[in-house]
Structures are given as C-alpha cells and as structure tokens.
Amino acid sequence: MPSLTLLENQGFSNTNYLLKTSKKSYIIKVFGTLAVDRKQEFYIAKKAYEIGIGAKHIYLDDSLMISEYLYGSHKNKLRRIDIKNIAILLQKLHSLNIKKRDLVLCHGDLNPKNFIFSKDIKLIDWEYAKYNDRYFDLASVIVEFNLNSKDEKLFLHSYFKNKYKINRNKIYTFKIKYLNLCIEWFKKQNNFKEQLKFKKKLYERNKR
C-alpha cells in the first residue's frame, strides 16, 4: 500500500510530503505563498536532472510539484572531499549558461538543506534558480557552510583550477550581498532566529 507522510525535514517556503509506493518514493511539494515562477523552476530542475545533479521531476500544476525522492543526507560541516565535489557540481550547473558576460545558471539557494549527500552530491529546490553572476553561488556556499580561509581557498581553487582567475573582490562583495539578502529574507518571514544567525555572520565578516 502506498503511504503519504509529512517530511520531517521541512524547508522555509513550502510543505513537503513523502509518498512511498512499492517501487519508488516521491516528494510532493505543496506550494506556499512565495511568488516564484514555478514553470521556470520545473524546467531548470529537469535540466539539472539531465546533467546528473538533481532529482527527476515528473509533475507540475498550480498548487504542487512532484519529483523522485533522493536518498541521502544533509551536512552542515564539509570534509575536504565534499568541498572539492561541490566545486565540481557547480561547474556542471554553471555550464548550463548562455555565455552572456559573467551570467550563468545559478541555483540561488545553496543552503545545506538543498544539498543531498550520497554516493554523489545532488541539489534540490530550484525555485530561486536563474541566470546570475557565478560568484553568487560560490559566495553562498562559503557563507552557508562557514568555510574557513583554508577551506575557502580549496573550494575556489577546485572550481577555477587556475587561481589567477579568482576575483577576490567579487567573492568578498557577494558574501556581503548574500548575508544581507538572507537577513532581509528572514526578516520578511518573521524568522528572527535565522535573521540573528546571519546578522552574527555579517558582523564577523565585517570584523575581518
């Protein structure tokens, strides 16, 4: 018999259910009030699946989206191999671009809950995906996983290969932008705990 349960690990914007059948498991994402382009999200998620970095998405309507369930775990602390593998994953994602200046296809919400770690790494929740500067995604990984200077160097060198291609000013600028964006987002959600967390991160960055 199929079973439908509320997913234990919920995000901030939608309500997610786990549907188990005798053959496969699925995620049913019931949309909240967030104003995003769901057709674009669905299209980008399908492209991510095609290059091996996301789940297979199979259904979309005005109220919900269904995708195959990815078995794995989330991490808040990264090993060195994880850092290298995330850099490789972002190279794949950012290759889906239109070669327009520095704009590439960015995930836009690279918090730890949106990474699934198993035999490889995959991404979920593509609602904020759009063409943006690649440094937005890079900076968000550094901020969300609290990478120290040594791990940040490893991450950026793994992504760019050539260290001379790294724009340090842009990394710093986008880290500050990302922190302020998170503060404002959680303020609108009345989530003062998360807002305070990012304010502390911004304060620590400004002290350096």
C-alpha positions in Angstrom: 0.0 0.0 0.0 1.3 3.5 -0.8 2.0 5.7 2.2 1.9 9.5 2.4 3.7 11.3 5.3 4.8 14.8 6.2 8.5 15.1 5.5 10.4 15.5 8.8 13.0 17.9 7.4 11.0 20.9 6.0 12.2 24.0 4.2 11.0 27.5 4.8 8.7 28.1 1.8 6.7 25.0 1.0 5.2 22.0 2.7 6.8 18.7 1.6 5.3 15.2 1.7 7.0 11.8 1.2 5.0 9.4 -1.0 6.2 5.8 -0.8 5.0 3.2 -3.3 6.1 -0.4 -3.7 8.6 0.7 -6.5 9.7 4.2 -5.8 9.5 7.2 -3.4 8.5 10.7 -4.4 8.5 14.2 -2.9 5.2 16.2 -3.2 6.0 19.9 -2.8 2.8 21.8 -1.9 3.5 25.5 -2.7 3.3 28.2 -0.1 2.6 31.9 -0.8 6.1 32.6 -2.2 5.8 34.4 -5.5 8.2 32.5 -7.9 7.9 31.2 -11.5 7.1 27.6 -10.9 7.3 26.7 -14.6 10.9 28.1 -14.8 11.7 26.1 -11.6 10.4 22.9 -13.1 12.2 23.5 -16.4 15.6 24.2 -14.7 15.1 21.2 -12.4 14.6 18.9 -15.4 17.8 20.3 -17.0 19.7 19.7 -13.7 18.5 16.1 -13.8 19.7 15.7 -17.4 23.3 16.5 -16.3 23.2 14.4 -13.2 22.9 16.9 -10.4 19.3 16.8 -9.5 16.2 14.7 -9.0 13.8 13.6 -11.8 10.8 16.0 -11.8 7.6 14.4 -13.2 4.6 16.6 -12.5 3.7 20.3 -12.0 0.4 22.2 -11.6 -0.6 25.4 -9.9 -0.5 24.0 -6.4 2.2 21.4 -6.2 5.2 19.7 -7.8 6.2 16.0 -7.8 9.7 14.7 -8.1 11.5 11.5 -7.3 12.9 11.2 -3.8 16.7 11.4 -3.3 18.0 9.2 -0.6 21.0 10.6 1.2 21.8 13.1 4.0 22.4 16.8 4.6 25.6 18.2 6.1 26.5 21.3 8.0 30.2 20.6 8.1 32.1 19.7 5.0 35.1 17.4 4.5 37.8 18.4 2.1 36.5 15.9 -0.5 33.0 17.4 -0.1 34.4 20.9 -0.8 36.0 19.7 -4.0 32.9 17.8 -5.1 30.7 20.8 -4.6 33.1 22.9 -6.7 32.7 20.2 -9.5 29.0 20.2 -9.1 28.8 23.9 -9.5 31.0 23.7 -12.6 28.4 21.4 -14.1 25.5 23.7 -13.1 27.2 26.8 -14.3 27.9 25.2 -17.7 24.2 25.5 -18.4 24.6 29.1 -19.4 24.0 31.5 -22.3 27.6 32.8 -22.4 26.4 36.3 -21.7 29.2 38.2 -19.9 29.5 36.6 -16.4 26.0 35.3 -16.2 25.5 31.6 -15.7 22.6 29.4 -14.5 22.8 29.7 -10.7 20.9 27.7 -8.1 20.4 30.8 -6.0 19.7 29.0 -2.6 22.7 26.8 -1.8 21.9 26.3 1.9 22.8 22.9 3.5 19.2 21.7 3.3 19.4 21.8 -0.5 22.4 19.5 -0.8 21.8 15.7 -0.8 25.0 13.8 0.0 25.0 10.1 -1.0 27.4 8.3 -3.4 27.5 11.7 -5.2 26.0 15.1 -4.5 22.7 16.4 -5.8 20.7 19.6 -5.5 17.1 20.1 -4.7 14.6 23.1 -4.6 15.2 25.1 -7.7 12.7 27.9 -7.1 15.3 30.6 -6.9 17.4 29.4 -9.9 18.1 32.0 -12.5 20.9 33.5 -14.6 23.2 35.4 -12.3 26.8 36.0 -11.6 28.6 32.7 -10.7 30.1 34.4 -7.6 26.6 34.5 -6.0 26.5 30.7 -5.8 30.2 30.5 -4.8 29.8 33.1 -2.0 26.7 31.4 -0.7 28.5 28.0 -0.3 31.3 29.8 1.6 28.8 31.6 3.9 26.3 28.7 4.5 29.0 26.1 5.3 31.1 28.6 7.3 34.2 27.7 5.3 37.4 29.0 6.9 40.1 30.7 4.9 41.9 27.4 4.1 38.7 25.6 3.0 37.6 28.6 1.0 40.9 28.6 -0.8 40.5 24.8 -1.6 36.9 25.4 -2.8 37.8 28.3 -5.1 40.9 26.6 -6.5 38.8 23.4 -7.1 36.3 25.4 -9.0 38.5 27.7 -11.1 41.5 25.4 -11.4 43.6 28.5 -12.3 44.0 30.6 -9.2 44.6 33.7 -11.2 41.1 33.6 -12.5 39.7 34.2 -9.0 38.3 37.6 -8.4 38.8 38.2 -4.7 36.9 41.5 -4.6 33.9 39.8 -6.1 34.0 37.0 -3.6 34.1 39.5 -0.7 31.3 41.6 -2.3 29.0 38.7 -3.0 29.5 37.3 0.5 28.3 40.6 2.0 25.4 40.8 -0.5 24.3 37.2 0.3 24.4 37.8 4.0 22.3 41.0 3.7 19.9 39.2 1.4 19.4 36.4 3.9 18.8 38.9 6.7 16.1 40.7 4.8 14.5 37.4 3.6 14.2 36.0 7.2 13.0 39.4 8.4 10.1 39.2 5.9 9.4 35.6 7.1 9.4 36.8 10.8 12.0 34.2 11.5 14.1 36.1 14.0 16.3 33.2 14.9 17.7 32.8 11.4 17.8 36.5 11.0 20.0 36.8 14.1 22.2 34.0 12.8 23.0 35.8 9.6 23.5 39.1 11.4 26.1 37.5 13.5 27.8 36.1 10.4 27.8 39.6 8.8 29.2 41.1 12.0 32.1 38.5 12.0 32.8 39.2 8.3 33.0 43.0 8.9 35.4 42.5 11.7 38.0 40.8 9.4 
